[in-house]
Amino acid sequence: MLTQHTSFFKRPWWGVMALTFSAFIFNTTEFVPVGLLTDIGDSLNMRPTDVGVMMTIYAWTVSIASLPLTLFVREVERRALLMRVFTVFILSHVVAGIAPNFEILVLGRIGIAFAHAVFWSISIPLVVRLVPPEGERRALAMMSIGTSVAMVAGVPIGRAIGDALGWRATFQIIACAGALGMAALWVTLPRLDTQGSGSLQSLPKLLKTPMLVALFAVTVLTVSAHFSA
């Protein structure tokens, strides 16, 4: 009976849903400080515009850390790696939620940014691996739903929690949501060994492909413009 119960939750689409929920959590925490800048500033005796620098620090940390961190963990089995990513994610939210000053708050956000960088580097390939070829586009669409819902509902919910319980509670509740996401991934994902993990030696080959170089350039410009604004 236990074996049947476990195999039920190992079905591919449960894993896709767990990754979709995780995407919702990661994108919610990415933008939720926008709605809390005034409250954080009042709490730490800072202007909201000065507090907003932590959004810039977060964005640049993700952009700079994504490639080296992904290469560093390229040989780690993916389910185990996600457990470590979520551990950093949860602990960093706890740090942000109890931060006595702006410097510690930024330190917590940098930890979250490291987790963010690795999660998005591996989650898209993982969600495709979980399903049969005919389900790949549907799985990717579900992941994008998690991202979209975070923008539409996650940020306002975070703001509402901040209004009702204080901005620190928002970070602590996201930590709890992260624990739920971590548990869901542990239960639903099978062991996933690395496949086609990149290396420093493979980077020159990528840069020799004009279409990829163009795609990289457009992505850098678009994301930089978005976060600069």
BAMI-341596 format. One line per field, with one value per residue: residue number from 1; residue in three letters; x, y, z of N, C-alpha, C in turn. Coordinates in Angstrom, 3 decimals. Layout:
BEGIN
k	(NUM,...)
r	(ALA,...)
n_px	(X,...)
n_py	(Y,...)
n_pz	(Z,...)
ca_px	(X,...)
ca_py	(Y,...)
ca_pz	(Z,...)
c_px	(X,...)
c_py	(Y,...)
c_pz	(Z,...)
END
This chain:
BEGIN
k	(1,2,3,4,5,6,7,8,9,10,11,12,13,14,15,16,17,18,19,20,21,22,23,24,25,26,27,28,29,30,31,32,33,34,35,36,37,38,39,40,41,42,43,44,45,46,47,48,49,50,51,52,53,54,55,56,57,58,59,60,61,62,63,64,65,66,67,68,69,70,71,72,73,74,75,76,77,78,79,80,81,82,83,84,85,86,87,88,89,90,91,92,93,94,95,96,97,98,99,100,101,102,103,104,105,106,107,108,109,110,111,112,113,114,115,116,117,118,119,120,121,122,123,124,125,126,127,128,129,130,131,132,133,134,135,136,137,138,139,140,141,142,143,144,145,146,147,148,149,150,151,152,153,154,155,156,157,158,159,160,161,162,163,164,165,166,167,168,169,170,171,172,173,174,175,176,177,178,179,180,181,182,183,184,185,186,187,188,189,190,191,192,193,194,195,196,197,198,199,200,201,202,203,204,205,206,207,208,209,210,211,212,213,214,215,216,217,218,219,220,221,222,223,224,225,226,227,228,229)
r	(MET,LEU,THR,GLN,HIS,THR,SER,PHE,PHE,LYS,ARG,PRO,TRP,TRP,GLY,VAL,MET,ALA,LEU,THR,PHE,SER,ALA,PHE,ILE,PHE,ASN,THR,THR,GLU,PHE,VAL,PRO,VAL,GLY,LEU,LEU,THR,ASP,ILE,GLY,ASP,SER,LEU,ASN,MET,ARG,PRO,THR,ASP,VAL,GLY,VAL,MET,MET,THR,ILE,TYR,ALA,TRP,THR,VAL,SER,ILE,ALA,SER,LEU,PRO,LEU,THR,LEU,PHE,VAL,ARG,GLU,VAL,GLU,ARG,ARG,ALA,LEU,LEU,MET,ARG,VAL,PHE,THR,VAL,PHE,ILE,LEU,SER,HIS,VAL,VAL,ALA,GLY,ILE,ALA,PRO,ASN,PHE,GLU,ILE,LEU,VAL,LEU,GLY,ARG,ILE,GLY,ILE,ALA,PHE,ALA,HIS,ALA,VAL,PHE,TRP,SER,ILE,SER,ILE,PRO,LEU,VAL,VAL,ARG,LEU,VAL,PRO,PRO,GLU,GLY,GLU,ARG,ARG,ALA,LEU,ALA,MET,MET,SER,ILE,GLY,THR,SER,VAL,ALA,MET,VAL,ALA,GLY,VAL,PRO,ILE,GLY,ARG,ALA,ILE,GLY,ASP,ALA,LEU,GLY,TRP,ARG,ALA,THR,PHE,GLN,ILE,ILE,ALA,CYS,ALA,GLY,ALA,LEU,GLY,MET,ALA,ALA,LEU,TRP,VAL,THR,LEU,PRO,ARG,LEU,ASP,THR,GLN,GLY,SER,GLY,SER,LEU,GLN,SER,LEU,PRO,LYS,LEU,LEU,LYS,THR,PRO,MET,LEU,VAL,ALA,LEU,PHE,ALA,VAL,THR,VAL,LEU,THR,VAL,SER,ALA,HIS,PHE,SER,ALA)
n_px	(0.832,1.921,3.911,2.353,1.074,3.244,4.192,2.056,2.290,4.625,4.046,4.432,3.090,2.455,4.934,5.434,3.456,4.358,6.770,5.687,4.287,6.521,7.778,5.924,6.336,9.024,8.946,7.124,8.483,10.535,9.502,7.883,8.927,8.556,5.994,6.300,8.111,7.728,6.823,9.005,10.973,9.952,10.174,12.926,13.905,14.445,14.400,11.913,12.898,15.603,15.568,14.735,17.004,17.708,16.292,17.640,20.142,19.443,18.604,20.988,22.634,21.425,21.747,24.537,25.411,24.201,25.351,28.035,27.252,25.547,27.331,28.974,27.386,26.853,27.169,25.608,23.034,19.678,17.246,18.239,19.749,17.752,16.633,18.680,18.806,16.290,16.637,18.553,16.984,14.813,16.109,17.305,15.087,14.155,16.251,15.950,13.446,13.854,15.690,17.657,18.590,19.242,21.426,21.611,19.170,19.567,21.589,20.149,18.431,20.281,21.046,18.616,18.580,20.730,19.654,17.483,18.812,19.958,17.682,16.093,17.871,17.879,15.263,13.564,14.740,14.309,11.498,10.744,11.972,10.461,8.107,6.458,7.508,5.337,4.089,5.634,5.354,3.004,3.816,5.771,4.101,2.570,4.511,4.968,2.547,2.682,4.588,3.233,0.930,2.138,2.958,0.486,-1.120,0.511,2.220,0.326,-0.914,1.226,1.619,-0.800,-0.553,1.597,0.411,-1.449,-0.026,2.547,5.682,7.700,6.404,5.523,7.839,8.413,6.181,6.464,8.736,7.620,5.913,7.892,8.932,6.788,6.800,9.301,8.888,6.892,8.289,10.187,8.574,7.304,9.128,11.231,14.458,16.846,19.335,22.118,22.010,23.625,25.037,26.565,29.869,32.841,34.408,32.577,31.454,32.733,31.894,29.154,29.144,29.883,27.669,25.568,22.755,22.203,23.870,22.669,20.193,21.007,21.971,19.673,18.146,19.711,19.635,16.854,16.132,17.863,16.929,14.351,14.753,16.226,14.342)
n_py	(-1.211,1.249,1.517,1.787,4.186,5.954,5.745,6.860,9.618,10.053,10.345,11.953,14.505,15.453,16.248,18.308,20.122,20.682,21.980,24.155,25.440,26.098,27.890,29.954,30.759,31.643,33.757,35.422,36.243,37.590,40.043,41.021,42.836,45.339,46.294,46.742,48.654,51.202,50.527,49.039,51.010,52.863,51.295,50.902,53.406,54.748,56.204,55.295,55.217,54.777,52.280,50.826,50.164,47.601,46.002,46.389,45.355,42.689,41.932,42.257,40.470,37.999,38.007,38.069,35.888,33.599,32.036,31.183,29.814,27.842,26.328,25.479,23.701,21.702,18.922,17.864,15.786,16.370,16.500,16.414,18.726,20.688,20.500,21.585,24.133,25.134,25.050,27.080,29.172,29.254,29.714,32.156,33.805,33.770,35.141,37.635,38.315,38.779,40.745,43.217,45.546,47.426,46.387,43.673,42.820,43.124,41.227,38.874,38.977,38.671,36.031,34.804,35.536,34.034,31.442,31.763,32.144,29.601,27.960,28.809,28.248,25.491,24.541,24.749,22.943,20.635,20.367,19.724,17.269,15.652,14.847,13.065,13.437,14.574,16.079,18.231,20.995,21.656,21.311,23.324,25.505,25.371,26.017,28.660,29.725,29.652,31.664,33.908,34.102,34.745,37.373,38.619,37.939,37.164,39.300,41.377,39.892,39.536,42.209,42.731,41.035,42.289,44.746,43.873,42.337,43.250,43.932,42.091,39.716,38.970,38.008,35.860,34.219,33.594,32.047,29.848,28.973,28.253,26.035,24.278,23.999,22.796,20.340,19.301,18.964,17.071,14.861,14.404,14.395,12.255,10.627,12.551,12.492,14.436,15.801,16.453,18.591,21.758,23.223,25.173,24.807,24.394,26.835,28.573,27.255,27.749,30.488,30.652,30.283,32.069,32.590,31.925,33.745,36.153,35.785,35.684,38.316,39.900,39.032,39.890,42.697,43.196,42.278,43.833,46.415,46.178,45.787,48.054,50.042)
n_pz	(0.000,0.822,-1.097,-3.417,-2.827,-2.754,-5.409,-6.749,-6.255,-7.590,-10.204,-13.402,-13.825,-11.310,-10.369,-12.188,-11.405,-8.822,-9.409,-10.759,-8.695,-7.181,-8.923,-8.794,-6.117,-6.159,-8.042,-6.806,-4.462,-5.636,-6.566,-4.529,-2.569,-3.720,-3.154,-0.493,0.177,1.384,3.975,4.912,4.811,6.720,9.011,9.233,9.327,6.886,3.592,1.188,-1.447,-1.068,0.143,-2.010,-3.413,-2.785,-4.518,-6.911,-6.222,-5.802,-8.399,-9.918,-8.586,-9.191,-11.986,-12.310,-10.834,-11.861,-14.053,-13.082,-10.694,-11.696,-13.234,-11.175,-9.722,-11.489,-11.583,-9.600,-8.439,-9.441,-7.883,-5.266,-5.415,-5.677,-3.119,-1.575,-2.664,-1.880,0.867,1.284,0.315,2.161,4.663,4.106,3.816,6.421,7.671,6.366,7.358,10.068,10.146,11.692,10.631,7.589,6.203,6.987,6.019,3.249,2.974,3.493,1.269,-0.795,-0.392,-1.079,-3.749,-4.766,-4.510,-6.238,-8.687,-9.220,-9.175,-11.415,-13.394,-13.600,-13.505,-15.793,-17.769,-16.205,-15.913,-18.445,-18.775,-17.143,-18.347,-21.090,-24.588,-26.080,-24.179,-23.492,-24.243,-22.919,-20.258,-20.032,-20.414,-18.086,-16.170,-16.878,-16.174,-13.380,-13.004,-14.090,-12.465,-10.076,-10.558,-10.919,-8.685,-6.504,-5.614,-4.796,-2.724,-0.977,-0.285,1.020,3.225,4.432,5.113,6.998,8.913,9.053,7.369,7.840,8.396,5.890,4.590,6.274,5.952,3.267,3.521,4.831,2.785,1.005,2.348,2.065,-0.731,-1.034,0.288,-1.386,-3.790,-3.012,-2.538,-4.989,-7.139,-9.073,-8.762,-10.415,-12.441,-13.664,-16.950,-19.920,-18.775,-18.688,-19.217,-18.581,-20.773,-22.777,-23.344,-25.338,-27.693,-27.696,-28.105,-30.691,-32.164,-34.048,-33.798,-31.124,-29.792,-30.539,-29.302,-26.606,-26.333,-26.774,-24.608,-22.407,-22.801,-22.625,-20.027,-18.466,-19.065,-18.041,-15.233,-14.667,-15.054)
ca_px	(0.000,2.812,4.562,1.367,0.854,4.423,4.249,1.011,2.810,5.761,3.580,5.110,2.412,2.564,6.195,5.260,2.678,5.225,7.678,4.879,4.109,7.823,7.967,5.078,6.986,10.243,8.630,6.477,9.474,11.377,8.899,7.036,9.399,8.089,4.823,6.615,9.221,7.390,6.790,10.384,11.641,9.490,10.697,14.380,14.231,15.042,13.464,11.570,13.774,16.868,15.291,14.576,18.293,17.822,15.776,18.731,21.155,18.887,18.619,22.360,23.152,20.915,22.325,25.972,25.683,23.527,26.248,29.028,26.613,25.052,28.495,29.498,26.536,26.421,27.218,24.778,21.729,18.800,16.319,19.043,20.128,16.587,16.503,19.678,18.365,15.195,17.167,19.100,15.835,14.046,16.931,17.517,13.857,14.135,17.189,15.319,12.297,14.263,16.816,17.579,19.006,19.159,22.527,21.243,18.076,20.178,22.288,19.122,17.963,21.331,20.894,17.456,18.971,21.531,18.714,16.733,19.664,20.100,16.370,15.657,18.818,17.661,13.854,12.986,15.115,13.732,10.072,10.646,12.400,9.492,6.932,6.761,7.727,4.113,3.607,6.635,4.826,2.036,4.565,6.347,3.002,2.213,5.532,4.742,1.374,3.175,5.233,2.232,0.082,2.932,2.907,-0.878,-1.713,1.484,2.669,-0.737,-1.112,2.329,1.337,-1.912,0.005,2.392,-0.504,-2.144,0.853,3.884,6.462,8.496,5.546,5.483,9.007,8.323,5.162,7.072,9.606,6.737,5.517,9.064,9.004,5.772,7.311,10.398,8.289,6.191,9.287,10.800,7.614,6.823,10.175,12.112,15.874,17.112,20.762,22.386,22.076,24.117,25.446,27.572,31.162,33.519,34.925,31.496,30.993,33.143,31.072,27.875,29.359,30.105,26.371,25.022,21.392,22.267,24.476,21.628,19.207,21.606,22.057,18.320,17.743,20.445,19.106,15.473,16.098,18.527,16.000,13.226,15.132,16.617,13.098)
ca_py	(0.000,2.399,1.625,2.323,5.593,6.710,5.787,7.776,10.983,10.150,10.523,13.143,15.797,15.954,16.971,19.558,21.032,21.109,22.982,25.342,26.113,26.663,29.074,30.988,31.252,32.380,35.025,36.278,36.868,38.491,41.356,41.435,44.024,46.584,46.756,46.880,49.591,52.252,49.930,48.709,52.271,53.394,50.438,51.029,54.846,55.031,56.599,54.167,55.203,54.167,50.855,50.219,49.687,46.149,45.373,46.428,44.397,41.360,41.673,42.096,39.234,36.893,38.035,37.770,34.599,32.461,31.165,30.470,28.883,26.703,25.502,24.916,22.592,20.981,17.474,17.470,15.202,17.535,16.580,16.801,20.132,21.510,20.528,22.537,25.459,25.568,25.296,28.438,30.061,29.376,30.352,33.558,34.534,33.945,36.237,38.888,38.614,39.222,41.664,44.411,46.722,47.275,45.560,42.271,42.579,42.927,39.949,37.851,39.033,38.112,34.583,34.438,35.703,32.870,30.335,32.112,31.933,28.168,27.381,29.072,27.638,24.055,24.137,24.588,21.612,19.564,20.190,19.053,15.878,14.892,14.437,12.537,14.507,15.257,16.937,19.230,22.361,21.835,21.466,24.664,26.454,25.366,26.793,30.088,30.117,29.955,32.978,34.939,34.242,35.456,38.806,39.137,37.711,37.001,40.585,41.984,39.119,39.911,43.557,42.619,40.471,43.354,45.714,43.280,41.745,43.826,43.438,40.931,38.534,38.572,37.172,34.617,33.375,33.055,30.956,28.687,28.488,27.573,24.718,23.456,23.691,21.847,19.040,18.820,18.498,15.850,13.765,14.171,14.244,11.095,10.973,13.101,12.719,15.518,15.447,17.526,19.755,22.544,23.444,26.351,24.457,24.419,28.205,29.086,26.664,28.467,31.833,30.548,30.099,33.430,32.697,31.930,35.015,37.162,35.540,36.121,39.775,40.432,38.735,40.797,44.053,43.254,42.147,45.011,47.541,45.928,46.032,49.461,50.810)
ca_pz	(0.000,0.888,-2.399,-4.355,-2.478,-3.178,-6.869,-7.208,-6.229,-8.489,-11.575,-13.928,-13.742,-9.939,-10.323,-12.933,-10.560,-7.727,-9.970,-11.044,-7.401,-6.815,-9.764,-8.199,-4.904,-6.499,-8.682,-5.817,-3.580,-6.431,-6.737,-3.420,-1.839,-4.342,-2.420,0.930,0.346,2.355,5.314,5.298,5.070,8.010,10.073,9.339,9.281,5.585,2.547,0.302,-2.621,-0.660,0.350,-3.324,-3.917,-2.606,-5.735,-7.874,-5.763,-6.065,-9.839,-10.385,-8.005,-10.006,-13.329,-12.268,-10.183,-12.497,-14.819,-12.260,-9.770,-12.472,-13.555,-9.928,-9.249,-12.690,-11.403,-8.455,-8.783,-9.475,-6.761,-4.105,-5.594,-5.343,-1.670,-1.078,-3.102,-1.019,2.205,1.240,0.110,3.402,5.689,3.719,4.148,7.882,7.942,5.924,8.204,11.414,9.970,12.538,9.879,6.147,5.719,7.173,5.076,1.929,3.024,3.301,-0.118,-1.651,-0.281,-1.896,-5.151,-5.134,-4.704,-7.443,-9.855,-9.495,-9.463,-12.778,-14.324,-13.748,-13.442,-17.127,-18.292,-15.402,-16.164,-19.748,-18.593,-16.357,-19.121,-22.429,-25.576,-26.493,-23.091,-23.138,-24.356,-21.846,-19.017,-20.049,-20.225,-16.674,-15.463,-17.144,-15.384,-12.037,-13.062,-14.340,-11.277,-9.073,-10.881,-10.806,-7.368,-5.436,-5.076,-3.981,-1.496,-0.097,0.222,1.976,4.451,5.035,5.735,8.145,9.933,8.998,6.236,8.229,8.288,4.483,4.321,7.044,5.323,2.045,3.975,5.060,1.462,0.474,2.981,1.399,-2.061,-0.863,0.596,-2.577,-4.758,-2.503,-2.659,-6.357,-8.151,-9.003,-8.842,-11.735,-12.659,-14.603,-18.371,-20.772,-17.991,-19.382,-18.584,-19.132,-22.101,-23.761,-23.603,-26.660,-28.746,-27.715,-28.635,-32.132,-32.800,-34.153,-33.287,-29.669,-29.372,-30.688,-28.246,-25.347,-26.331,-26.584,-23.231,-21.511,-22.963,-22.146,-18.566,-17.892,-19.184,-17.119,-13.838,-14.520,-14.885)
c_px	(0.867,3.498,3.613,1.137,2.012,4.476,3.195,1.543,4.047,5.337,4.065,4.406,2.340,3.858,6.129,4.494,3.507,6.220,6.942,4.627,5.409,8.117,7.155,5.755,8.186,9.931,7.884,7.514,10.389,10.823,8.135,7.592,8.923,6.905,5.086,7.667,8.934,7.405,8.192,11.150,11.244,10.088,12.183,14.855,14.989,13.967,13.153,12.480,15.133,16.697,15.226,15.864,18.402,17.215,16.867,19.805,20.705,19.024,20.036,22.997,22.711,21.621,23.799,26.232,25.147,24.496,27.271,28.401,26.110,26.195,29.023,28.704,26.151,26.386,26.317,23.441,20.635,17.803,17.055,19.446,18.963,16.361,17.481,19.300,17.259,15.645,17.762,17.972,15.105,14.849,17.152,16.272,13.728,15.056,16.569,14.186,12.659,15.362,16.667,17.951,18.994,20.243,22.196,20.091,18.618,20.921,21.302,18.629,19.011,21.288,19.730,17.812,19.839,20.631,17.914,17.544,19.757,18.756,15.985,16.634,18.506,16.196,13.237,13.433,14.475,12.279,9.841,11.015,11.342,8.392,7.357,6.864,6.467,3.570,4.535,6.083,3.802,2.740,5.192,5.279,2.585,3.230,5.325,3.517,1.794,3.815,4.207,1.347,0.830,2.873,1.533,-1.398,-0.695,1.906,1.561,-1.006,-0.018,2.122,0.237,-1.430,0.829,1.530,-1.103,-1.194,2.248,4.721,7.288,7.688,5.464,6.644,8.920,7.284,5.673,8.037,8.791,6.261,6.669,9.229,7.975,6.231,8.427,9.867,7.603,7.174,9.930,9.879,7.342,7.915,10.925,13.565,16.173,18.602,20.960,22.463,22.571,24.510,26.601,28.875,31.768,34.024,33.842,31.064,31.464,32.316,29.732,28.027,29.657,28.801,25.658,23.623,21.379,22.842,23.448,20.573,19.740,21.604,20.686,17.845,18.411,19.871,17.710,15.410,16.755,17.605,14.851,13.598,15.649,15.397,12.512)
c_py	(1.261,2.625,2.212,3.806,6.458,6.837,6.721,9.199,11.156,10.292,11.876,14.461,16.328,16.756,18.294,20.573,21.544,22.166,24.277,26.141,26.770,27.921,30.243,31.602,32.120,33.720,35.975,36.994,37.816,39.909,41.878,42.634,45.343,47.168,47.030,47.954,50.661,51.707,49.590,49.979,52.879,52.607,50.657,52.476,55.216,55.520,55.404,54.077,54.586,52.660,50.134,49.714,48.170,45.393,45.306,45.412,42.969,41.012,41.425,40.838,38.029,36.859,37.638,36.349,33.398,31.511,30.465,29.479,27.642,25.772,24.801,23.683,21.649,19.466,16.973,16.927,16.244,17.616,16.991,18.271,21.052,21.583,21.537,23.970,25.983,25.782,26.699,29.467,30.319,30.115,31.837,34.394,34.756,35.096,37.577,39.294,39.109,40.283,42.913,45.695,46.400,46.342,44.067,41.898,42.311,41.595,38.787,37.815,38.487,36.583,34.073,34.518,34.536,31.664,30.533,31.777,30.456,27.555,27.590,28.523,26.168,23.668,23.909,23.265,20.462,19.312,19.496,17.578,15.022,14.271,13.825,13.677,15.267,16.187,18.077,20.652,22.654,22.054,22.855,25.733,26.522,26.152,28.283,30.603,30.464,31.325,34.091,35.179,34.974,36.962,39.396,39.057,37.694,38.300,41.288,41.226,39.450,41.274,43.514,42.034,41.519,44.387,45.165,42.882,42.354,43.175,42.209,39.634,38.043,37.648,35.840,33.665,32.806,31.934,29.695,28.094,27.755,26.179,23.765,23.041,22.664,20.446,18.445,18.281,17.194,14.648,13.407,13.923,12.934,11.569,11.414,13.410,13.810,14.975,16.652,18.771,20.457,22.629,24.699,26.070,24.535,25.835,28.758,28.526,27.385,29.829,31.828,30.334,31.444,33.583,32.745,33.246,36.136,37.029,36.000,37.645,40.410,40.200,39.683,42.207,44.180,43.221,43.348,46.227,47.405,46.292,47.446,50.338,50.569)
c_pz	(0.000,-0.454,-3.438,-4.102,-2.969,-4.693,-7.444,-7.279,-7.101,-9.944,-12.097,-13.656,-12.320,-9.791,-11.053,-12.088,-9.387,-8.210,-10.310,-9.775,-6.952,-7.629,-9.234,-6.972,-5.254,-7.154,-7.746,-4.970,-4.333,-6.418,-5.523,-2.643,-2.434,-3.570,-0.951,1.208,1.399,3.776,5.801,5.633,6.406,9.168,10.308,9.267,8.009,4.633,1.658,-0.914,-2.290,-0.435,-0.992,-3.941,-3.769,-3.781,-6.805,-7.514,-6.051,-7.544,-10.345,-9.811,-8.830,-11.350,-13.326,-11.773,-10.958,-13.196,-13.929,-11.288,-10.501,-12.853,-12.308,-9.497,-10.388,-12.506,-10.274,-8.952,-8.514,-8.315,-5.492,-4.196,-5.249,-3.838,-1.060,-1.450,-2.190,0.418,2.293,1.138,1.425,4.467,5.377,3.998,5.652,8.271,7.563,6.857,9.580,11.356,10.843,11.808,8.388,5.609,5.844,6.242,3.679,1.877,2.824,1.862,-1.085,-1.598,-1.113,-3.385,-5.628,-5.407,-5.992,-8.697,-10.219,-9.874,-10.918,-13.810,-14.578,-13.891,-14.820,-17.770,-17.512,-15.761,-17.508,-19.628,-17.896,-17.198,-20.450,-23.443,-25.956,-25.409,-22.745,-23.176,-23.265,-20.505,-18.926,-19.840,-18.764,-15.857,-15.663,-16.409,-13.963,-11.968,-13.200,-13.118,-10.169,-9.303,-10.605,-9.367,-6.238,-4.790,-4.283,-2.678,-0.487,0.509,1.263,3.299,5.186,5.730,7.022,9.271,9.983,7.913,6.581,8.089,6.841,4.158,5.063,6.431,4.002,2.397,4.223,3.737,0.793,1.056,2.367,0.001,-2.012,-0.601,-0.632,-3.609,-4.302,-2.721,-4.119,-7.382,-7.976,-8.922,-10.272,-11.855,-13.699,-16.022,-19.151,-20.011,-18.682,-18.599,-19.188,-20.546,-23.179,-24.133,-24.952,-27.804,-28.857,-28.381,-30.135,-32.895,-32.869,-33.568,-31.760,-29.149,-29.457,-29.592,-26.887,-25.243,-26.085,-25.153,-22.247,-21.587,-22.369,-20.625,-17.901,-17.937,-18.182,-15.696,-13.621,-14.299,-13.489)
END
